[in-house]
């Protein structure tokens, strides 16, 4: 069903024109929409991840001796002096936590002070704080993802059953993890109960970082300079290509994608607004279809498809950027998800887009009596007309 939805979203021709890549994935030949790429500044060294600091961003110098603060205008200032690796996250206490060659360091920009939070030798790459688990999760460019308690105790959270080189780890809105390996694999790891991994797809570039758009699509930074967009079904397209010598780390902050390259440059990339559904009225109806529903949400302009459980609406009209009127297709009794596809992508599945097909209503006894009465009257009138014709 996911593949069918992806084909409908991209168009059959564009989907079939794609090349078959490693892992049997299909790569669409063009980007979903044009993005604006701007050079923000050039740093003294290659920089790692980014974290928000008010209107500014904080980023570590990769194997450098400084942590930098960058303003929206591109002014760059060293605000900390320690050897960082590449990852940074805002912590449970508002401080910043960096992966380093010695483990994880805690940093407070206001005072410039840093201290060793968790000690571990070896490679520590991406880091994120998981508020639901109340732990820090750290990628190690191996099969393991570590967890670090808020008191600094290190243990293993997950070991991949297949070969991976986890490079970046992030938390999705539902609490699951989405991760990318240095060798291009994208996976989702559930965090409810025992963690379990589901492969999403694989890109052909060497990869260092992954982000997630509001509609659930992933952005993967490649060493070729290309940022690949990947749907949850694994369908790929080129989101944008950044000039320079390849991409290292990136982070989506306040609607902008901050990107660091291996030639020490920091770029910003505009991110298209997310198409979302916030309501459906009515939210249920007979399974025979043929009646209208009003879909409310955001960024509906240019909608190319409206589906009910993967089945195209009989027709639809985009009334505004926030409203669509769609004619319900016939369906099977039970709940389905409505999805709207625009040039920005397909709306994410949420409870707000639920629609329920109900059985066609059965007439009550009084309604049957009225039907029979009406038919009887109609039949009697027809007989009178027929007799008059025969007497003429």
C-alpha positions in Angstrom: 0.0 0.0 0.0 2.9 2.4 0.8 4.4 1.8 -2.7 1.0 2.4 -4.3 0.7 5.6 -2.5 4.2 6.6 -3.5 3.5 5.9 -7.1 0.4 8.0 -7.1 2.2 10.8 -5.3 5.1 10.9 -7.8 3.4 9.9 -10.9 3.8 6.5 -12.6 6.0 7.8 -15.4 8.5 9.6 -13.0 8.5 6.5 -10.7 9.2 4.0 -13.4 11.9 6.2 -15.0 13.9 6.0 -11.8 17.0 3.8 -11.6 17.1 0.6 -9.5 19.7 1.1 -6.8 21.3 -1.0 -4.2 18.7 -2.8 -2.1 16.2 -2.6 -4.9 15.2 1.0 -4.2 13.8 3.4 -6.8 15.3 6.8 -7.1 13.1 9.5 -8.7 15.1 11.6 -11.2 14.1 15.1 -10.0 13.6 17.1 -6.8 10.2 17.6 -5.4 10.5 21.4 -5.4 13.3 24.0 -5.8 15.1 25.1 -2.6 17.0 28.3 -1.9 20.6 27.7 -0.9 22.5 30.5 0.8 26.1 30.6 2.0 25.9 31.7 5.6 29.6 31.8 6.5 33.0 30.0 6.3 34.4 28.6 9.5 38.1 28.1 10.4 37.5 24.4 10.3 34.9 21.8 9.3 32.0 22.1 11.7 29.8 19.4 13.1 26.1 19.3 14.1 24.0 22.4 14.9 21.9 23.3 17.9 19.6 26.3 18.5 20.9 29.0 20.8 18.2 31.7 20.8 18.2 33.2 17.3 21.7 31.9 16.7 23.1 28.4 16.3 25.9 26.6 18.1 28.2 24.2 16.3 31.4 22.3 17.2 34.6 22.4 15.2 35.1 18.8 14.0 38.3 17.6 15.8 39.0 21.3 16.3 39.6 23.1 19.6 36.6 25.5 19.5 32.8 25.7 19.7 31.3 28.4 17.5 28.2 30.6 17.8 26.8 31.7 14.5 24.3 34.5 14.1 21.6 34.7 11.4 23.8 37.2 9.6 26.8 34.8 9.5 28.9 36.3 12.2 31.0 33.6 13.8 32.4 33.7 17.3 34.4 31.0 19.3 32.5 30.6 22.6 34.1 27.4 24.0 37.5 25.8 23.9 37.6 22.0 23.9 38.1 19.2 21.3 34.6 18.2 20.0 33.8 15.4 17.7 30.7 16.1 15.6 27.5 15.8 17.6 25.6 18.3 19.8 22.2 18.4 21.4 20.3 20.5 23.8 20.1 18.6 27.1 17.5 17.9 29.8 18.8 20.9 31.8 19.2 23.4 29.0 22.9 22.9 28.7 24.6 21.6 25.5 26.0 18.2 25.2 28.8 17.4 22.7 30.3 14.1 21.6 34.1 14.2 21.9 37.0 11.7 21.6 36.8 11.2 25.4 33.0 10.7 25.6 30.3 13.4 26.1 31.0 16.9 27.4 28.5 19.3 29.0 28.9 23.0 27.9 27.2 26.2 29.2 27.6 29.0 26.6 26.9 31.8 29.1 30.0 31.0 31.1 32.0 29.2 28.5 32.5 26.4 31.0 32.6 22.7 30.0 33.0 19.5 32.0 33.2 15.8 31.1 29.7 14.4 31.5 30.2 10.8 30.4 33.5 9.0 29.8 33.9 6.6 26.9 36.8 5.9 24.7 36.2 5.2 21.0 34.1 6.9 18.4 31.1 9.0 19.4 29.3 10.6 16.5 25.7 11.8 16.6 23.9 12.5 19.9 20.3 13.3 20.8 18.3 13.7 24.0 15.2 11.5 24.2 12.7 13.2 26.6 10.4 10.2 26.8 13.2 7.9 27.8 15.1 10.6 29.7 18.4 9.5 28.3 21.0 10.6 25.7 21.4 8.3 22.7 24.7 8.3 21.0 25.7 6.8 17.6 29.1 5.1 17.5 29.7 4.4 13.8 29.2 0.8 14.6 26.3 -1.6 15.3 25.7 -0.1 18.7 23.6 2.9 19.9 24.6 3.9 23.4 22.3 5.4 26.1 23.6 7.7 28.8 21.5 8.5 31.8 21.1 12.1 33.1 23.7 11.2 35.7 26.2 10.2 33.1 26.0 6.3 33.3 26.8 4.7 29.9 25.3 1.5 28.6 24.2 0.0 25.3 20.6 0.8 24.2 20.5 -1.2 20.9 22.7 -3.5 18.9 21.8 -3.9 15.3 21.2 -7.6 14.2 22.7 -6.7 10.8 25.9 -4.8 9.9 25.5 -1.1 10.4 27.7 1.9 11.0 25.3 4.2 12.9 26.4 7.8 12.3 23.4 9.9 13.3 20.4 9.3 15.6 17.3 11.5 16.1 13.9 11.3 17.8 10.7 11.3 15.8 7.5 13.0 17.1 6.1 9.5 18.1 9.3 8.7 20.2 10.8 6.3 17.7 14.4 6.8 16.5 15.4 7.4 12.9 19.0 6.7 12.2 21.5 6.7 9.2 24.6 4.7 8.8 27.8 5.9 7.2 27.2 3.4 4.5 23.8 4.9 3.5 21.3 2.7 5.3 18.2 4.5 6.8 16.4 2.7 9.6 13.7 3.3 12.2 14.1 1.9 15.7 11.0 1.6 17.8 11.3 2.6 21.5 8.2 1.1 22.9 9.1 -2.1 24.7 12.3 -3.8 23.4 13.8 -1.7 20.6 13.4 -3.2 17.2 14.8 -2.0 13.8 13.0 -1.6 10.5 14.9 -0.7 7.4 13.6 2.2 5.3 16.0 2.4 2.4 19.6 3.0 1.4 21.2 5.9 -0.5 24.3 5.4 -2.6 26.4 8.2 -1.1 28.5 8.0 2.0 26.3 9.6 4.6 26.8 11.5 7.8 23.5 12.9 8.9 19.7 12.6 8.7 16.8 15.0 9.4 13.0 14.5 9.2 10.5 16.8 7.6 7.1 17.5 9.1 5.4 15.2 6.7 7.6 12.2 7.7 10.0 12.3 4.8 13.7 12.0 5.6 16.6 14.2 4.4 20.0 12.4 4.1 23.3 14.3 3.7 25.7 12.7 1.2 29.4 13.1 0.7 28.7 13.9 -3.0 27.0 17.1 -1.9 23.5 15.9 -2.5 20.8 15.9 0.1 18.5 13.0 -0.7 14.8 13.1 0.2 13.4 9.7 1.2 9.7 8.9 1.9 8.8 6.4 4.7 8.2 3.9 1.8 11.8 4.3 0.7 11.2 6.3 -2.5 14.0 8.7 -3.1 14.5 12.1 -4.9 17.1 14.8 -4.9 16.1 17.5 -2.4 19.0 19.8 -3.2 22.7 19.7 -4.2 25.1 21.9 -2.2 28.3 23.2 -3.8 31.7 22.4 -2.4 33.5 19.2 -1.4 30.7 17.2 0.2 28.3 17.4 3.1 29.2 16.5 6.7 26.4 17.5 9.1 23.0 19.3 9.0 20.2 20.3 11.3 16.7 21.6 10.8 16.2 24.7 13.1 13.4 27.2 13.0 12.4 26.3 9.4 15.9 26.5 8.0 18.3 23.6 7.3 21.8 24.4 8.4 24.4 22.4 6.5 28.1 22.1 7.1 30.5 21.0 4.3 34.0 19.5 4.3 35.4 22.7 3.0 34.4 24.5 6.2 31.4 26.3 4.8 28.0 26.7 6.5 24.9 27.0 4.3 21.3 27.5 4.9 18.6 25.8 2.8 14.9 26.8 2.8 12.5 24.0 3.7 9.1 23.8 2.0 6.1 24.2 4.3 4.6 20.9 5.3 1.2 19.8 4.0 -1.0 18.8 6.9 -4.6 17.7 7.6 -6.1 19.1 10.7 -9.7 18.0 10.3 -12.3 16.2 8.1 -16.1 16.9 8.1 -18.0 14.7 8.1 -15.5 12.2 9.4 -17.7 9.2 8.4 -20.2 8.2 5.7 -21.7 5.3 3.7 -19.2 3.0 2.0 -20.8 3.5 -1.4 -19.2 7.0 -1.6 -20.3 9.7 -3.9 -20.8 12.5 -1.4 -18.5 15.4 -0.4 -16.3 16.0 2.6 -14.5 19.1 3.6 -10.8 18.6 4.4 -9.0 21.4 6.4 -5.3 21.8 7.0 -2.3 23.7 5.8 -0.4 24.2 2.5 -3.0 22.6 0.1 -2.1 24.9 -2.8 -1.2 23.0 -5.9 -2.6 19.7 -4.5 -2.0 16.9 -7.0 -3.8 14.1 -5.3 -6.4 13.3 -2.5 -6.7 9.7 -1.4 -8.9 7.7 1.0 -7.0 4.7 2.2 -4.8 4.9 -0.9 -7.9 5.2 -3.3 -8.1 8.4 -5.3 -11.0 10.7 -4.5 -13.7 10.7 -7.2 -13.0 14.4 -7.6 -11.7 17.3 -5.5 -11.5 21.1 -5.5 -8.8 23.1 -3.7 -10.9 25.9 -2.2 -7.9 27.6 -0.5 -4.5 26.9 1.0 -6.4 25.5 4.0 -9.4 23.8 2.6 -10.3 21.1 0.0 -13.7 19.7 -0.9 -13.4 16.1 -2.0 -15.9 13.5 -3.3 -15.5 10.3 -1.3 -14.8 7.2 -3.4 -16.4 3.8 -2.7 -14.6 1.9 0.0 -14.6 -1.0 2.4 -16.3 -0.6 5.8 -13.9 0.6 8.4 -11.4 3.4 9.1 -9.0 4.8 6.5 -6.5 7.6 6.3 -7.0 10.6 4.1 -3.9 11.9 2.4 -3.3 15.1 0.4 -0.3 15.3 -1.9 1.2 18.6 -3.0 4.6 19.6 -4.6 5.9 19.7 -1.0 5.0 16.1 -0.4 2.2 14.0 1.2 0.5 14.9 4.4 1.7 12.8 7.4 -0.7 10.2 8.9 -2.3 11.6 12.0 -5.6 11.0 13.9 -6.9 14.2 12.3 -7.1 12.6 8.9 -9.1 9.6 9.9 -12.3 8.8 7.9 -14.6 5.9 8.6 -16.6 4.0 6.0 -19.9 3.0 7.5 -22.6 0.5 6.1 -25.3 2.1 4.0 -28.2 3.0 6.4 -31.1 0.5 6.6 -34.5 2.0 6.5 -36.5 1.9 9.8 -40.0 0.3 10.0 -41.6 3.7 9.7 -39.5 4.5 6.7 -40.4 1.2 5.1 -44.1 2.0 5.7 -43.7 5.4 4.1 -41.9 3.8 1.1 -44.7 1.2 0.6 -47.3 3.9 1.0 -45.6 6.0 -1.6 -45.2 3.1 -4.0 -48.9 2.2 -3.5 -50.0 5.7 -4.3 -47.7 5.8 -7.3 -49.0 2.4 -8.5 -52.7 3.5 -8.1 -52.1 6.7 -10.1 -50.4 4.7 -12.8 -53.4 2.3 -13.1 -55.9 5.2 -13.3 -53.9 6.8 -16.1 -53.7 3.4 -18.0 -57.5 2.9 -17.7 -58.2 6.3 -19.1 -56.0 5.7 -22.0 -57.8 2.4 -22.7 -61.3 4.1 -22.7 -60.2 6.8 -25.2 
